[in-house]
Amino acid sequence: MKRIILFVAAATLTLSSAMAQDTTSTQARKPQQEHRQMPKRLSPQERATMQTDRLKDTLQLTEDQYKKVYKAILNREKEVDNMMPQGRGGGMRPGGMGGGMRGGAPQVSRVSTGMNSVQEQMKASRERCDKKIKKALSEEQYATYQEYEAKRLKQQQEMMQRMRNRNRQGGQRPQGQRPAQQN
């Protein structure tokens, strides 16, 4: 009888500790799973507000300056939003799907030409925005703004380069492509 009681007690302890470990490991995995989800794409208004709020702190903007800078950034963000394909990652790229064969010729050259065009449009939009911001700021504020923007653009380019390098190294495959099948 004592053996049966000891056996039941040992089995109960073993099962309860296994259940506790399972819930702990499930909870530990949740943040990783949430991290994998694509973040919600912000609206032009949300992006403009975030950027203007950062500039307000950096440049000590007055209320009038804040409104003018917000309006300039909002216009730029709306233009950029209209240039980008709809959806994240899975949208059509300028010039077609790219990489495929249609009519015997690859689409790659048209894609790269289209992307250069979008980059040029973005650069022109950024320059228009900078001109409007320059009118709203004092000379000292504008000099600080130029330093801030140069630093931000450099960080953005470095991030894009890291993403390209990771994709080239096979860290992630582009969305929509399947891995090669092993025969």
Buried (B, 14 or more C-beta within 10 A) or exposed (E): EEEEEEEEEEEEEEEEEEEEEEEEEEEEEEEEEEEEEEEEEEEBEEBBBEBBEEBBEEBEBEEEBBEBBBBBBBBBBBBBBEBEEEEEEEEEBBBBEBEEEEEEEEBEEBBBEBBEEBEEBBEEBBEBBBEBBBEBBEEEBBEBBBEBBEEEEEEEEEEEEEEEEEEEEEEEEEEEEEEEEEE
